[in-house]
Amino acid sequence: MTLHEIISDGLSVVNAEHESHTLSERARRHLWMQVSRMGSYSESSEIPVIVRGEGVYVFDARGNRYFDGLSGLFTNQIGHGRHDIAQAAATQIDEMAYFPLWTYAHPRAIELAERLANLAPGDLNRVFFTTGGGDAVESAWKLARQYHRLRGDTDRYKVISRDIAYHGTTMGALTITSIESYRTPFEPLVPGAVKVPNTNQYRTPVFANDADAFGMWSAMQIEEAILREGAETVAAVFLEPVQNAGGCFTPPPGYFQEVRKICDRHGVLLVSDEVICAFGRLGTWFGGQKYDYVPDIITCAKGLTSGYAPLGAMIVSDRIAEPFMHGDTSFVHGFTFAGHPVSCAVALKNLDIMRDEKVLENVRANEQYFHDGLESLKDLPIVGDIRGTGYFWGIELVKDQGTKASFEGDEAERLLRGQISPELFRRGLICRSDDRGDPVVQLAPPLISTREDIDFMVGTLREVFDGALERI
């Protein structure tokens, strides 16, 4: 290397560091980040600034490369930097950048609604667009309440959801959410929230070694809640196919089939919240297809556009939509940017890519390999449970494998935020260290990830987990 090249490289590094520091300072001064501890960014610590994405990687302002092991936020199915997606957006902007779906329709919304209806199970043929997942959940609860009211069931307003579950942060969706630290600052919330146990078999007090019995017991908790509240007061049950918060709780055998029967028996709507689980995350277009059940409503977002544009949707069965299809009745609800033409064009191209490049097939081909790699970590004393499916996994961390003793309070804080998260990031892996429940590290990489990528994730976790108990 010549002296000129050495000097040029050195200047490039200095310039990158200066730009990174400048961006961080500007962010510290003006940017209020989402669900973030703003006080944790001291004057001496920089806010990470991600500036570019390419495939399964993202790059920060200093030029460092990171494997995107969380797909942004369980969102990017097809990888970053797709020029064909950018072209689809540009073409739509040239044709028509925006028009609302209030009273009018536009071609891209029509095409996407038809596409989603064809992909969805059963008779879920009506698509109501939103701007994201929380909006879709909010819409579903409002729809359930108005649906019952139109049928004369004016007392049905309550909603049942599971412990620790996350369903969004708008006031209605937050009421359905079951994470106390998210709820408490905004109480009193919307009346009518009822909570039941989740499907965490690793820590269940009953039937820990009998999956079938645990599935039946878990489902019956929902029926007991309906009967306790009075079936005539319950509008809907909201469940994720695989529960995210708490760390990828999969359903036990027979669970959703029994829940479907319970909801039908009591006239309660079953809402499948698939904001994370839809569009290939579990290896199927919709999570209900993975577990063989047909809900009354599906809420979705994230992977619908792979994060290239904001969009969500509520997909509704013909039966639930029917009372709204006559006379002067309307669902008096909507969003200015719902079904935005550019977002719909992006979603259509995203779905084309997923179909043509066999993205779902890639998930199904590799999910057992992913599982087996993570299971191999159980020789480390800190690894308690491995759970999940498809490209959606959680690793629960414990102080003692035999007793399942967990980390709490300051210990959990030091483990996750003081040690594991920064060390994973330093080694080039972005994932999620989550203490909404017992400490869990979550992985949800882009659905195009290969077995080599899985090996990198598993190997990096092994390096960081090894000896972690001694270091806290």
VMD Tcl script that draws the C-alpha trace (Angstrom):
set ca {
  {0.00 0.00 0.00}
  {1.36 3.39 -0.98}
  {1.70 6.31 1.45}
  {-1.10 8.09 -0.44}
  {-3.41 5.09 0.00}
  {-2.58 4.85 3.70}
  {-3.32 8.56 4.19}
  {-6.56 8.28 2.16}
  {-7.75 5.30 4.22}
  {-6.93 7.13 7.43}
  {-8.84 10.21 6.31}
  {-11.83 8.04 5.37}
  {-11.91 6.56 8.85}
  {-11.64 9.99 10.46}
  {-14.40 11.37 8.24}
  {-16.68 8.40 9.02}
  {-16.10 8.82 12.74}
  {-16.82 12.54 12.49}
  {-20.01 11.97 10.50}
  {-21.16 9.28 12.94}
  {-20.53 11.54 15.93}
  {-22.32 14.45 14.25}
  {-25.39 12.34 13.40}
  {-25.47 10.97 16.93}
  {-25.36 14.45 18.42}
  {-28.13 15.67 16.14}
  {-30.22 12.65 17.09}
  {-29.57 13.29 20.79}
  {-30.74 16.87 20.39}
  {-33.85 16.45 18.26}
  {-34.92 12.82 17.69}
  {-37.28 11.21 20.20}
  {-36.86 7.51 19.53}
  {-39.61 4.92 19.90}
  {-39.95 2.90 23.12}
  {-36.41 3.90 24.09}
  {-34.72 5.01 27.30}
  {-33.58 8.40 26.09}
  {-31.66 8.99 29.31}
  {-29.45 5.97 28.62}
  {-27.65 7.86 25.86}
  {-25.12 9.85 27.85}
  {-22.82 12.46 26.40}
  {-20.09 9.84 26.23}
  {-22.14 7.16 24.43}
  {-23.19 7.47 20.81}
  {-26.65 6.65 19.52}
  {-26.21 3.89 16.91}
  {-27.03 5.31 13.48}
  {-27.86 2.77 10.76}
  {-27.42 4.31 7.32}
  {-27.66 1.53 4.73}
  {-28.93 -1.98 4.13}
  {-27.91 -4.70 1.70}
  {-29.39 -8.18 1.72}
  {-29.29 -9.58 5.27}
  {-26.90 -6.85 6.47}
  {-27.16 -3.26 7.64}
  {-24.32 -0.74 8.01}
  {-23.81 2.04 10.52}
  {-22.43 5.53 9.96}
  {-18.92 4.31 10.78}
  {-19.11 1.65 8.06}
  {-19.50 -1.31 10.42}
  {-21.56 -4.22 9.11}
  {-24.21 -6.07 11.15}
  {-26.26 -9.16 10.42}
  {-29.91 -8.12 10.80}
  {-31.02 -10.96 13.03}
  {-34.32 -9.28 13.87}
  {-35.35 -8.23 10.34}
  {-35.50 -4.63 11.52}
  {-38.38 -5.36 13.86}
  {-39.69 -8.75 12.66}
  {-40.40 -6.96 9.38}
  {-37.92 -7.39 6.52}
  {-38.68 -10.72 4.84}
  {-36.77 -10.31 1.56}
  {-33.66 -8.42 2.63}
  {-32.52 -4.81 2.34}
  {-31.66 -2.76 -0.72}
  {-34.00 -4.29 -3.32}
  {-33.96 -2.02 -6.37}
  {-37.01 -3.75 -7.83}
  {-39.03 -2.63 -4.80}
  {-37.72 0.92 -5.21}
  {-38.72 0.84 -8.88}
  {-42.25 -0.33 -8.02}
  {-42.59 2.58 -5.60}
  {-41.20 5.07 -8.13}
  {-43.52 3.85 -10.87}
  {-46.53 4.28 -8.62}
  {-45.44 7.76 -7.54}
  {-45.21 8.76 -11.20}
  {-48.69 7.40 -11.85}
  {-50.47 8.58 -8.69}
  {-48.71 9.24 -5.40}
  {-51.73 9.47 -3.13}
  {-55.49 9.26 -2.98}
  {-57.60 8.17 0.00}
  {-59.84 5.12 0.31}
  {-62.59 7.24 1.85}
  {-65.52 6.77 -0.58}
  {-63.11 6.15 -3.49}
  {-60.92 3.22 -4.51}
  {-57.69 3.02 -6.47}
  {-56.20 0.16 -8.54}
  {-53.33 -0.87 -6.26}
  {-55.61 -1.20 -3.20}
  {-58.07 -3.26 -5.25}
  {-55.32 -5.53 -6.56}
  {-53.74 -6.01 -3.13}
  {-57.07 -6.67 -1.41}
  {-57.84 -9.35 -3.98}
  {-54.37 -10.85 -3.59}
  {-54.66 -11.04 0.20}
  {-58.14 -12.53 0.03}
  {-56.80 -15.27 -2.25}
  {-53.93 -16.03 0.13}
  {-55.98 -15.94 3.34}
  {-57.68 -19.07 4.67}
  {-61.40 -19.85 4.62}
  {-63.80 -17.05 3.75}
  {-61.59 -14.16 4.87}
  {-62.32 -12.16 1.74}
  {-62.70 -8.54 2.92}
  {-59.58 -6.39 3.42}
  {-59.61 -3.17 5.44}
  {-56.28 -1.37 5.13}
  {-54.52 0.45 7.97}
  {-51.13 2.13 8.34}
  {-49.57 -0.54 10.59}
  {-50.10 -3.36 13.05}
  {-51.33 -1.45 16.09}
  {-53.86 0.32 13.88}
  {-55.04 -3.04 12.57}
  {-55.57 -4.36 16.11}
  {-57.39 -1.16 17.11}
  {-59.59 -1.56 14.02}
  {-60.37 -5.19 14.81}
  {-61.62 -4.47 18.32}
  {-63.78 -1.61 17.05}
  {-65.13 -3.79 14.26}
  {-65.95 -6.61 16.68}
  {-67.86 -4.24 18.95}
  {-69.84 -2.67 16.12}
  {-70.53 -6.08 14.55}
  {-72.15 -7.33 17.76}
  {-74.07 -4.08 18.17}
  {-75.51 -4.38 14.65}
  {-76.72 -7.85 15.59}
  {-78.41 -6.58 18.73}
  {-75.73 -7.78 21.18}
  {-75.17 -4.32 22.62}
  {-73.43 -5.55 25.79}
  {-70.56 -7.29 23.98}
  {-67.56 -4.99 24.42}
  {-64.93 -7.01 26.34}
  {-61.80 -8.50 24.86}
  {-59.71 -11.46 26.05}
  {-55.95 -11.71 25.49}
  {-53.03 -13.57 27.03}
  {-50.55 -12.68 29.75}
  {-47.45 -10.74 28.59}
  {-48.85 -10.49 25.04}
  {-48.14 -7.37 22.98}
  {-50.80 -6.12 20.56}
  {-49.88 -2.45 20.04}
  {-49.76 0.89 21.84}
  {-52.81 2.90 20.75}
  {-55.30 3.15 23.62}
  {-57.47 0.27 22.45}
  {-54.58 -1.95 21.36}
  {-52.74 -1.10 24.58}
  {-55.74 -2.31 26.54}
  {-55.42 -5.65 24.75}
  {-51.66 -5.65 25.38}
  {-50.76 -7.39 28.65}
  {-47.37 -5.88 29.51}
  {-47.84 -3.91 32.71}
  {-44.87 -1.58 32.21}
  {-46.40 -0.44 28.90}
  {-49.89 -0.02 30.34}
  {-49.39 1.62 33.73}
  {-48.28 5.11 32.57}
  {-51.50 5.53 30.56}
  {-54.15 4.16 32.89}
  {-57.10 4.21 33.09}
  {-57.32 2.40 29.77}
  {-60.37 1.38 27.75}
  {-62.68 -0.76 29.93}
  {-63.14 -4.42 29.18}
  {-59.72 -6.08 29.07}
  {-59.59 -9.65 30.38}
  {-56.34 -11.63 30.65}
  {-55.74 -15.39 30.56}
  {-52.55 -17.51 30.85}
  {-50.27 -17.75 27.82}
  {-48.87 -20.98 26.37}
  {-45.43 -20.93 27.98}
  {-45.10 -24.66 28.68}
  {-41.57 -24.21 30.04}
  {-42.95 -22.40 33.09}
  {-46.49 -23.69 33.35}
  {-47.63 -24.71 36.86}
  {-49.65 -27.59 35.36}
  {-49.08 -30.29 32.72}
  {-45.47 -29.31 32.10}
  {-44.73 -32.79 30.74}
  {-47.99 -33.40 28.86}
  {-48.34 -31.14 25.81}
  {-51.80 -32.39 24.87}
  {-53.20 -31.86 28.36}
  {-51.50 -28.47 28.55}
  {-53.11 -27.47 25.26}
  {-56.56 -28.38 26.51}
  {-55.98 -26.67 29.87}
  {-54.76 -23.47 28.15}
  {-57.79 -23.35 25.87}
  {-60.15 -23.93 28.77}
  {-58.73 -20.88 30.53}
  {-60.31 -18.84 27.74}
  {-63.69 -20.54 28.16}
  {-63.58 -20.06 31.91}
  {-62.87 -16.35 31.39}
  {-65.80 -16.04 28.97}
  {-68.15 -17.74 31.43}
  {-66.82 -15.75 34.38}
  {-67.33 -12.43 32.57}
  {-70.62 -13.52 31.01}
  {-70.54 -14.62 27.37}
  {-73.06 -11.92 26.50}
  {-70.41 -9.28 27.38}
  {-67.41 -10.68 25.44}
  {-66.78 -9.40 21.92}
  {-63.53 -11.06 20.87}
  {-60.48 -13.10 21.76}
  {-57.13 -11.81 20.43}
  {-54.32 -14.37 20.03}
  {-51.04 -14.48 18.12}
  {-50.28 -17.81 16.39}
  {-46.88 -17.65 18.13}
  {-46.80 -15.13 20.97}
  {-43.92 -12.70 20.61}
  {-43.54 -10.99 24.01}
  {-42.12 -13.39 26.56}
  {-40.16 -15.17 23.86}
  {-41.90 -17.05 21.04}
  {-44.55 -19.11 22.84}
  {-45.81 -21.69 20.36}
  {-49.30 -23.20 20.75}
  {-49.55 -26.69 22.26}
  {-51.28 -29.44 20.27}
  {-55.00 -28.93 19.74}
  {-55.00 -25.49 21.33}
  {-56.32 -23.40 18.47}
  {-58.82 -26.04 17.39}
  {-60.33 -25.99 20.88}
  {-60.26 -22.19 21.07}
  {-62.12 -22.06 17.75}
  {-64.83 -24.32 19.18}
  {-65.06 -22.24 22.37}
  {-65.46 -18.98 20.43}
  {-68.14 -20.51 18.21}
  {-69.96 -21.95 21.21}
  {-70.23 -18.56 22.87}
  {-70.61 -16.28 19.85}
  {-67.21 -14.64 20.41}
  {-65.02 -13.53 17.50}
  {-61.55 -15.06 17.17}
  {-58.95 -12.52 16.03}
  {-55.59 -13.89 14.89}
  {-53.03 -11.13 15.45}
  {-50.47 -11.94 12.77}
  {-48.59 -8.66 12.62}
  {-45.40 -10.71 13.06}
  {-46.47 -14.22 12.08}
  {-47.96 -13.55 8.62}
  {-46.13 -13.45 5.29}
  {-43.71 -16.29 5.74}
  {-42.29 -15.75 9.22}
  {-43.55 -19.23 10.21}
  {-43.10 -20.73 6.73}
  {-46.71 -20.12 5.65}
  {-48.52 -17.08 4.29}
  {-50.54 -16.82 7.49}
  {-49.84 -18.22 10.93}
  {-53.28 -19.81 11.19}
  {-52.36 -21.99 8.23}
  {-49.35 -23.28 10.15}
  {-51.58 -24.39 13.02}
  {-54.70 -25.32 11.02}
  {-57.31 -22.86 12.22}
  {-59.43 -20.21 10.52}
  {-60.10 -17.05 12.56}
  {-62.83 -14.49 11.99}
  {-60.35 -11.65 11.55}
  {-56.62 -11.52 10.79}
  {-54.58 -8.44 11.68}
  {-51.31 -8.06 9.79}
  {-48.60 -5.57 8.79}
  {-44.76 -5.75 8.92}
  {-43.90 -8.47 6.38}
  {-46.70 -7.33 4.06}
  {-44.27 -4.79 2.59}
  {-41.06 -6.17 4.14}
  {-40.82 -2.76 5.79}
  {-40.18 -0.92 2.52}
  {-43.31 1.19 3.15}
  {-45.77 1.44 6.06}
  {-48.94 -0.64 5.64}
  {-51.21 -2.86 7.70}
  {-54.47 -4.66 7.12}
  {-57.43 -6.27 8.79}
  {-58.68 -9.28 6.79}
  {-62.26 -10.12 7.66}
  {-64.52 -13.09 6.99}
  {-67.56 -12.61 4.77}
  {-69.79 -13.46 7.73}
  {-68.40 -10.62 9.87}
  {-68.45 -8.15 6.98}
  {-72.03 -9.00 5.93}
  {-73.94 -6.65 8.31}
  {-71.93 -3.70 6.95}
  {-72.83 -4.38 3.32}
  {-76.41 -3.10 3.37}
  {-78.28 0.19 3.42}
  {-76.65 3.17 5.11}
  {-74.55 1.16 7.59}
  {-70.83 1.91 7.62}
  {-67.80 1.07 9.74}
  {-67.13 4.64 10.84}
  {-63.41 4.27 11.13}
  {-60.37 4.94 8.97}
  {-56.94 6.50 8.47}
  {-55.76 9.12 5.99}
  {-52.85 7.02 4.77}
  {-54.46 3.57 4.99}
  {-53.99 1.65 1.76}
  {-51.62 4.31 0.43}
  {-51.08 3.66 -3.31}
  {-47.29 3.55 -3.00}
  {-47.43 1.20 -0.02}
  {-49.86 -1.08 -1.88}
  {-47.58 -1.13 -4.94}
  {-44.65 -2.04 -2.71}
  {-46.68 -4.80 -1.04}
  {-47.68 -6.29 -4.39}
  {-44.07 -6.38 -5.54}
  {-42.97 -7.82 -2.19}
  {-45.51 -10.64 -2.50}
  {-44.35 -11.29 -6.08}
  {-40.76 -11.61 -4.89}
  {-41.70 -13.93 -2.06}
  {-43.60 -16.17 -4.49}
  {-41.14 -16.10 -7.38}
  {-38.00 -16.52 -5.26}
  {-39.60 -19.25 -3.12}
  {-38.97 -17.41 0.12}
  {-41.48 -19.46 2.15}
  {-39.88 -22.65 0.86}
  {-36.53 -21.41 2.14}
  {-37.97 -21.00 5.63}
  {-39.50 -24.47 5.62}
  {-36.29 -26.03 4.28}
  {-34.18 -24.48 7.05}
  {-36.41 -24.30 10.14}
  {-35.29 -27.69 11.49}
  {-31.64 -26.75 10.89}
  {-32.27 -23.48 12.74}
  {-33.92 -25.35 15.61}
  {-31.13 -27.91 15.86}
  {-28.46 -25.22 15.88}
  {-30.13 -23.36 18.73}
  {-30.76 -26.60 20.63}
  {-27.01 -27.24 20.56}
  {-26.60 -24.21 22.85}
  {-28.22 -26.10 25.71}
  {-24.80 -27.38 26.76}
  {-24.23 -23.85 28.06}
  {-25.51 -23.52 31.65}
  {-27.22 -20.17 30.96}
  {-29.52 -21.56 28.25}
  {-32.84 -22.77 29.67}
  {-35.36 -23.14 26.87}
  {-35.39 -22.95 23.07}
  {-38.78 -22.25 21.51}
  {-40.25 -21.04 18.27}
  {-40.74 -22.15 14.67}
  {-39.91 -21.07 11.13}
  {-37.60 -18.05 11.31}
  {-38.93 -16.92 14.71}
  {-37.04 -18.17 17.79}
  {-36.50 -17.33 21.43}
  {-33.76 -18.48 23.83}
  {-34.69 -18.15 27.50}
  {-31.73 -17.53 29.83}
  {-31.60 -18.98 33.34}
  {-29.32 -18.96 36.39}
  {-29.80 -22.70 36.87}
  {-30.99 -25.19 34.27}
  {-32.18 -27.71 36.84}
  {-34.36 -25.38 38.90}
  {-35.15 -22.96 36.03}
  {-34.24 -20.10 38.37}
  {-34.54 -16.86 36.42}
  {-32.80 -13.50 36.48}
  {-34.72 -10.64 38.03}
  {-34.32 -6.91 38.68}
  {-30.75 -5.60 38.59}
  {-29.38 -9.02 37.64}
  {-31.52 -9.15 34.49}
  {-30.58 -5.55 33.71}
  {-26.86 -6.29 33.98}
  {-27.19 -9.50 31.98}
  {-29.25 -8.20 29.05}
  {-28.46 -4.50 28.73}
  {-25.10 -4.43 30.42}
  {-23.53 -7.46 28.81}
  {-25.34 -9.55 26.21}
  {-26.93 -6.86 24.01}
  {-23.82 -4.67 23.62}
  {-21.56 -7.68 23.12}
  {-23.78 -9.18 20.39}
  {-23.87 -5.80 18.68}
  {-20.09 -5.45 18.96}
  {-19.70 -8.83 17.26}
  {-21.97 -7.79 14.39}
  {-25.29 -9.42 15.32}
  {-28.48 -7.44 15.82}
  {-31.13 -9.39 17.70}
  {-33.41 -8.70 20.65}
  {-32.70 -9.07 24.36}
  {-36.15 -8.97 25.92}
  {-37.14 -8.86 29.59}
  {-40.89 -8.57 29.11}
  {-41.23 -11.70 31.21}
  {-38.21 -13.90 31.89}
  {-35.00 -12.88 30.05}
  {-35.02 -13.99 26.42}
  {-32.89 -13.40 23.35}
  {-34.93 -13.45 20.15}
  {-33.94 -14.14 16.56}
  {-36.10 -13.38 13.51}
  {-33.75 -12.94 10.54}
  {-34.78 -12.05 6.98}
  {-36.51 -15.02 5.36}
  {-33.81 -15.20 2.68}
  {-31.19 -16.14 5.30}
  {-29.12 -19.21 4.51}
  {-27.71 -22.02 6.65}
  {-24.41 -20.13 6.67}
  {-26.26 -17.19 8.20}
  {-27.83 -19.48 10.79}
  {-24.39 -20.82 11.66}
  {-23.15 -17.26 12.19}
  {-26.05 -16.44 14.52}
  {-25.68 -19.63 16.55}
  {-21.90 -19.29 16.72}
  {-22.08 -15.67 17.85}
  {-24.63 -16.51 20.53}
  {-22.37 -19.31 21.77}
  {-19.41 -16.95 22.06}
  {-21.43 -14.37 23.99}
  {-23.36 -16.80 26.22}
  {-20.28 -18.85 27.13}
  {-19.24 -17.83 30.61}
  {-21.89 -15.12 30.85}
  {-23.04 -16.36 34.28}
  {-19.62 -15.66 35.74}
  {-19.42 -12.17 34.29}
  {-22.58 -10.61 35.74}
}
mol new
graphics top color blue
foreach p $ca { graphics top sphere $p radius 0.5 }
foreach p [lrange $ca 0 end-1] q [lrange $ca 1 end] { graphics top cylinder $p $q radius 0.2 }
display resetview
